[in-house]
Amino acid sequence: MFFDKQELNGKIIEVLSIIIGIESCLVMTGWIFGIDFLTRTYPAGINMKFPTALMFFFSSVGLYLIYRIIKDNSELSVMILPGIVLSLFLIMGVILLANLTNTEAGLLADITGTQTGIENLFVVKGDPVYASGAGNPAIITIFNFFLFGFACINSLFDFFYRSKIFKFIGLFMATVSLVSIIGYLFSFPVLYFEFSGLTPLAFNTALCFFLLGTGLIIVSKIKTIYEV
């Protein structure tokens, strides 16, 4: 069976979305039931945090919706995508705000007197699966999800530079992720952002961001129904 380039790109995006979605579900399952090996792909590396996995699940759906919007201007996708953007910005924004200081609970606790609870979702002290830290994602993880949220917003507006923005964001995410993967493979912790006091980028997180960035690059090549 033969596909034209447009259909082939669409199939690739669907596959990438499914892979990211499956990985995110496996990681969340690992956190919920305390199955350590499900939370990490690289045995010697840090595990993907639960909030990160949850955001990847939303992002896997978001990537497919972006494709549907670009390809055939799906009204259902246009209706659902803003909810995904709101979830990305709200959850990652709250976690970022809570970690702007070096205090245990972060800036949000200084203001409100309480922790967010999101960053510690399903974290149970003493269980081996949680030995590598609480549920705080790496700073670069938060930044990448903000970028993807912006890409989702970008898909809702049809203008000349839309595809260029997809490509730029996708290249950034894929490049940073590839550098981190190389850091794991050749034991250079600085490449996957392992600095004092900061949560490093997990190996499976880097892989998912590489797939997500690749998906955005492919989306930038998709023609709209008016261009076909």
RAGIHU-V533826 format. One record per residue. N is the residue number from 0. RES is the residue in one letter. PSI is psi in whole degrees, -180 to 180 (999 if undefined). NEAR is the number of other C-alpha atoms within 8 Angstrom. Layout:
n	res	psi	near
N	RES	PSI	NEAR
N	RES	PSI	NEAR
This chain:
n	res	psi	near
0	M	134	2
1	F	142	3
2	F	142	7
3	D	172	6
4	K	-39	6
5	Q	-46	9
6	E	-39	8
7	L	-45	9
8	N	-39	11
9	G	-42	10
10	K	-39	8
11	I	-43	9
12	I	-42	14
13	E	-43	9
14	V	-44	8
15	L	-42	12
16	S	-42	13
17	I	-44	9
18	I	-47	8
19	I	-42	14
20	G	-43	12
21	I	-45	8
22	E	-42	9
23	S	-40	12
24	C	-38	11
25	L	-44	10
26	V	-45	15
27	M	-38	12
28	T	-42	11
29	G	-42	13
30	W	-43	14
31	I	-40	8
32	F	6	6
33	G	35	10
34	I	100	11
35	D	-45	10
36	F	-20	8
37	L	-19	10
38	T	-8	15
39	R	144	15
40	T	-39	10
41	Y	113	8
42	P	-38	6
43	A	-3	4
44	G	174	10
45	I	158	11
46	N	156	11
47	M	134	14
48	K	156	12
49	F	-46	13
50	P	-35	12
51	T	-46	11
52	A	-40	14
53	L	-42	11
54	M	-33	10
55	F	-35	12
56	F	-47	12
57	F	-40	10
58	S	-34	11
59	S	-40	14
60	V	-42	10
61	G	-40	11
62	L	-44	14
63	Y	-40	11
64	L	-38	11
65	I	-46	13
66	Y	-45	12
67	R	-35	11
68	I	-45	14
69	I	-43	13
70	K	-51	11
71	D	19	8
72	N	48	11
73	S	121	9
74	E	-37	7
75	L	-42	6
76	S	-40	12
77	V	-33	12
78	M	-37	8
79	I	-38	8
80	L	-41	12
81	P	-32	10
82	G	-38	8
83	I	-42	12
84	V	-45	12
85	L	-42	8
86	S	-44	8
87	L	-51	14
88	F	-40	11
89	L	-52	8
90	I	-48	9
91	M	-33	11
92	G	-42	10
93	V	-43	9
94	I	-41	12
95	L	-45	10
96	L	-38	10
97	A	-13	14
98	N	19	12
99	L	-15	8
100	T	171	7
101	N	7	6
102	T	162	7
103	E	-40	4
104	A	-16	11
105	G	-179	14
106	L	-39	12
107	L	-38	14
108	A	-34	12
109	D	-33	9
110	I	-45	6
111	T	-17	6
112	G	12	7
113	T	156	8
114	Q	163	9
115	T	-37	10
116	G	-25	6
117	I	-44	9
118	E	-17	12
119	N	19	9
120	L	126	9
121	F	16	7
122	V	120	9
123	V	113	6
124	K	141	6
125	G	-24	6
126	D	135	8
127	P	-31	7
128	V	-20	10
129	Y	12	11
130	A	-26	8
131	S	6	7
132	G	177	6
133	A	-169	9
134	G	28	12
135	N	120	11
136	P	161	13
137	A	152	10
138	I	-41	9
139	I	-30	7
140	T	-47	11
141	I	-44	12
142	F	-42	8
143	N	-38	10
144	F	-35	12
145	F	-43	11
146	L	-42	9
147	F	-38	10
148	G	-40	12
149	F	-38	9
150	A	-39	11
151	C	-45	14
152	I	-40	10
153	N	-33	10
154	S	-19	11
155	L	-9	8
156	F	126	7
157	D	101	6
158	F	172	5
159	F	-38	5
160	Y	8	6
161	R	-49	12
162	S	-33	10
163	K	-37	8
164	I	-43	10
165	F	-47	14
166	K	-43	13
167	F	-48	9
168	I	-43	13
169	G	-43	14
170	L	-41	11
171	F	-50	9
172	M	-44	13
173	A	-40	14
174	T	-49	9
175	V	-41	8
176	S	-42	12
177	L	-40	11
178	V	-42	10
179	S	-41	14
180	I	-43	12
181	I	-39	10
182	G	-40	13
183	Y	-44	13
184	L	-33	6
185	F	15	6
186	S	51	6
187	F	88	9
188	P	-32	9
189	V	-27	8
190	L	-24	11
191	Y	30	14
192	F	38	11
193	E	92	11
194	F	160	8
195	S	125	4
196	G	-3	4
197	L	146	9
198	T	124	11
199	P	165	10
200	L	123	15
201	A	153	12
202	F	-46	16
203	N	-26	11
204	T	-44	11
205	A	-41	13
206	L	-44	11
207	C	-39	10
208	F	-33	12
209	F	-44	13
210	L	-40	11
211	L	-43	17
212	G	-41	14
213	T	-40	11
214	G	-41	13
215	L	-36	13
216	I	-43	13
217	I	-40	11
218	V	-36	15
219	S	-17	11
220	K	-7	7
221	I	133	12
222	K	146	10
223	T	170	10
224	I	-22	9
225	Y	-17	5
226	E	-21	5
227	V	999	5
